[in-house]
Amino acid sequence: MEWETVIGLEIHTQLATRSKIFSGAATAYGAEPNTQACAVDLGLPGVLPVLNGEVVRMAIKFGLAIDAEITPLSVFARKNYFYPDLPKGYQISQFELPIVGKGQVTIELADGSSKVVGVTRAHLEEDAGKSLHEDFHGMTGIDLNRAGTPLLEIVSEPDMRSAQEAVAYMRKIHSIVRYIEISDGNMQEGSFRCDANVSVRPKGQKEFGTRAELKNINSFRFVEKAIELEVERQIDILESGGTVVQETRLYDANRNETRSMRSKEEAMDYRYFPDPDLLPVQVTDEDIEKVRQTLPELPDAKKARFVEDYSLSSEDAGILTASRELSIYFETVVEGCGEAKLAANWVMGELGGYLNRENLDIGNSPVSAEMLAGMLKRISDNTIYGKIAKEVFEAMWKGEGDADAIIDSKGLKQITDSGAIESLIDEVLANNPKQVEEYRGGKEKMLGFFVGQIMKATGGKANPGQVNQILKEKLKGG
């Protein structure tokens, strides 16, 4: 039987505020346990939550970025459950009336096609604390620093049909929240994580199968692996005559497996009701327009402009606009050197390779956009060429200065004097008469031998184009 996968994602994005959603406590990452949890976060008697207005503006900004409905009157509710890292015994979230309603994003697929994925809603809520299981010898430690940290939970429609589509959607949301600067999207620090709802059904069937929810996955690679494992597990159950049960499962990256956390029967009734301590959030048209004015150029619009303005392929433009920082870096390089294609090749190629090898973000590159542009100008004006340029780039990466300083200090300036190159060629041909005869006898591969001899004699500094041109002319004669 042919099976179809159905996937929906719930993405939890930490909003980039300095203080928490209902208190003035700090949200900075990495503080000593329980040093950033105030009386409001701990739910001590007599305290009252006060809504941080910035989280509302950030939620609206996201809604506008995905062309979603903005709810004029949204309500905070109490989601009741009992867990050691939830000090109040409930989580303040939004239920029936979220701040952001239906929207959509377009994802690019591996075959070059695109697909629209619906967003059901995006609602504001507070994060819980964190249970720590290491170093406590059979006990659990509780760190409440995260309690009250503002989250925007972005819930998709069940529109994705493969793990690859789910990753493409997650990457797109990640790109958007970083572009509009509402989240740093740092997955290692828990700022961007997701739950995946996965089910399978026979191909052609309209009704959804029974789903399993995979909780708290914090990397693109793990999302893909977890979904693929879960799909395989469900198909194995169904093909062996079993029944998939609705449950919550955990993905264990170390063992590369999913395992059951709780079944539907054990799942809690959260008993949502409006929080009596918080007024409904009213959003006016004027509020929305003020936020709209702060929207930057979004990834899809920037990609289209890069294709149009810089004559880049759709694929290259997609890579260069994947992050706002990379797109700004690229445009700064273009502005400095005046050659978009050359800039694109170096940013995606040499620079990208160095960043990947050292696991660095573009913002931490030792070679600034201005430095790279300076080097590319020296390629354009024939001061250096490809191979020497790589040597210059490596020296810049190591902190040895800008391109001009390195070219001067290392004597890397390209030899473009045609008279000097001609003299060298004459010398090489005179010293290798047998090879000249072989070339003229039809062994054209000998051209590489002559080029190698000339480049060796010049320390690799002769202009390769000029060398090839003059050499071919000389070898024709005689």
Secondary structure, DSSP 8 states (H G I E B T S, - for coil): --EEEEEEEEEEEE---SB-SSSS-B--TT--TTSS--HHHHT-TT------HHHHHHHHHHHHHTT--B-SEE-EEEEE---TT-TTSEEEEE-SS-SB--EEEEEE-TTS-EEEEEEEEEEEEE---EEE-TTSTT--EEE-TTTT-EEEEEEE-S-B-SHHHHHHHHHHHHHHHHHTTS----TTTTSEEEEEEEEEEETT--S----EEEEEE-SHHHHHHHHHHHHHHHHHHHHTT-----EEEEEETTTTEEEEEEEGGGS-----EE-TTS--EE--HHHHHHHHTT----HHHHHHHHHHHH---HHHHHHHTSSHHHHHHHHHHHHHHS-HHHHHHHIIIIIHHHHHHTT--GGG-SS-HHHHHHHHHHHHTTSS-HHHHHHHHHHHHTT---HHHHHHHHT---B--HHHHHHHHHHHHHH-HHHHHHHHTT-TTHHHHHHHHHHHHTTT-B-HHHHHHHHHHHHH--
